[in-house]
C-alpha cells in the first residue's frame, strides 16, 4: 500500500511539472526542469533498449495541442500519460516499450535554455557535441529536422503503419527491398510548399525489429539525389543508434563516422573543430 502511495505522489509531482512546462521553447525554467531535460530516458523500440536525453524527445517533453471539445479533460489525460511515461523511462528496469519515437538532434543550448545551463549536464558526449554548435558533425550528418525510430512491425499495421506523410493511395514500394543497413524510399511524401523539391519518405532497417523513417528530398538546388541522401543519412542514423543510443556510448566511433557523412553543403560553412 505504501509503495502505491509513493507512486501516486510521484505521478502527481510530474503532472504539476507538465502543467508548468509546455515544451522546449519555454523560458525561465527552474534548475529541476533543466536537470530533467538533460537526464536520460530509457525506452525500448523494436525490442532494442535505447538511452537518450529527454530534451531529444519532443513528443514526451510537451503535451502538444488539443483540438477537442473537451480540452480540459484532454489536457488532464495527456498530463497523466506523460507523467506515466517519464516515471517508467527514468529507470532502465521499467523502460517503456513504444512502437514509434520521434528523435530531434539539434542545438539544444541556443536561444532556449542557455548553453551554460544545459550543455554540461548531459551524461553522454553526443548531446554535448551538438548542444551549442550547429555545425557539429553529428548534426550535419543526421536528417536536418527529426526522424522516427520505429518498430518495423508497425509498417504492416493498417492503423499505425501510415508513417512519413505518404501521398494518399501511394504504394509503399520501399518495403519490398527492406534489408538491414540498406535505405529505401518507402513512398512519395506530401509536403506543403514543396513545388521546387520532390519529397520522399525514407526507411532503413537497423537491427532486430528496429528501424527508422524520415523525410528526404531532391531538386535543382540539392547536391544529392533523394536515394543518395537516404543512404547517407540512413548510415548516420545507424551509427547514431549503435554508438550513441545503446547502453554504452562509443562517441569516438560515432564522431568519426559522422564527420565522413556530413551533408554536401557542410563544406560551404564553418565546420566543427572536431572535423578540422
Secondary structure in CASP SS format (residue, H / E / C, confidence):
PFRMAT SS
TARGET T0000
AUTHOR 0000-0000-0000
METHOD secondary structure of the structure
MODEL  1
X C 1.00
X H 1.00
X H 1.00
X H 1.00
X H 1.00
X H 1.00
X H 1.00
X H 1.00
X H 1.00
X H 1.00
X H 1.00
X H 1.00
X H 1.00
X H 1.00
X H 1.00
X H 1.00
X H 1.00
X H 1.00
X H 1.00
X H 1.00
X C 1.00
X C 1.00
X C 1.00
X C 1.00
X C 1.00
X C 1.00
X C 1.00
X C 1.00
X C 1.00
X C 1.00
X H 1.00
X H 1.00
X H 1.00
X H 1.00
X H 1.00
X H 1.00
X H 1.00
X H 1.00
X C 1.00
X E 1.00
X E 1.00
X E 1.00
X E 1.00
X E 1.00
X E 1.00
X C 1.00
X C 1.00
X E 1.00
X E 1.00
X E 1.00
X E 1.00
X E 1.00
X E 1.00
X H 1.00
X H 1.00
X H 1.00
X C 1.00
X H 1.00
X H 1.00
X H 1.00
X H 1.00
X C 1.00
X C 1.00
X C 1.00
X C 1.00
X C 1.00
X C 1.00
X C 1.00
X C 1.00
X C 1.00
X H 1.00
X H 1.00
X H 1.00
X H 1.00
X H 1.00
X H 1.00
X H 1.00
X H 1.00
X H 1.00
X H 1.00
X H 1.00
X H 1.00
X H 1.00
X H 1.00
X H 1.00
X H 1.00
X H 1.00
X H 1.00
X H 1.00
X C 1.00
X C 1.00
X H 1.00
X H 1.00
X H 1.00
X C 1.00
X E 1.00
X E 1.00
X C 1.00
X C 1.00
X E 1.00
X E 1.00
X E 1.00
X E 1.00
X C 1.00
X C 1.00
X C 1.00
X C 1.00
X C 1.00
X C 1.00
X C 1.00
X C 1.00
X C 1.00
X C 1.00
X C 1.00
X H 1.00
X H 1.00
X H 1.00
X H 1.00
X H 1.00
X H 1.00
X H 1.00
X C 1.00
X C 1.00
X C 1.00
X H 1.00
X H 1.00
X H 1.00
X H 1.00
X H 1.00
X H 1.00
X H 1.00
X C 1.00
X C 1.00
X C 1.00
X C 1.00
X C 1.00
X H 1.00
X H 1.00
X H 1.00
X H 1.00
X H 1.00
X C 1.00
X C 1.00
X C 1.00
X C 1.00
X C 1.00
X E 1.00
X E 1.00
X E 1.00
X E 1.00
X E 1.00
X H 1.00
X H 1.00
X H 1.00
X H 1.00
X H 1.00
X C 1.00
X C 1.00
X C 1.00
X C 1.00
X C 1.00
X C 1.00
X C 1.00
X C 1.00
X C 1.00
X E 1.00
X C 1.00
X C 1.00
X C 1.00
X C 1.00
X C 1.00
X C 1.00
X H 1.00
X H 1.00
X H 1.00
X H 1.00
X H 1.00
X C 1.00
X E 1.00
X E 1.00
X C 1.00
X E 1.00
X C 1.00
X E 1.00
X E 1.00
X E 1.00
X E 1.00
X E 1.00
X E 1.00
X C 1.00
X C 1.00
X C 1.00
X C 1.00
X C 1.00
X C 1.00
X C 1.00
X E 1.00
X E 1.00
X E 1.00
X E 1.00
X E 1.00
X E 1.00
X E 1.00
X E 1.00
X E 1.00
X E 1.00
X E 1.00
X C 1.00
X C 1.00
X E 1.00
X E 1.00
X E 1.00
X E 1.00
X E 1.00
X E 1.00
X E 1.00
X E 1.00
X E 1.00
X E 1.00
X C 1.00
X C 1.00
X C 1.00
X C 1.00
X C 1.00
X C 1.00
X H 1.00
X H 1.00
X H 1.00
X H 1.00
X H 1.00
X H 1.00
X H 1.00
X H 1.00
X H 1.00
X H 1.00
X H 1.00
X H 1.00
X H 1.00
X H 1.00
X H 1.00
X H 1.00
X H 1.00
X H 1.00
X H 1.00
X H 1.00
X C 1.00
X C 1.00
X C 1.00
X C 1.00
X C 1.00
X H 1.00
X H 1.00
X H 1.00
X H 1.00
X H 1.00
X H 1.00
X H 1.00
X H 1.00
X H 1.00
X H 1.00
X C 1.00
X C 1.00
X C 1.00
X H 1.00
X H 1.00
X H 1.00
X H 1.00
X H 1.00
X C 1.00
X C 1.00
X C 1.00
X C 1.00
X H 1.00
X H 1.00
X H 1.00
X C 1.00
END
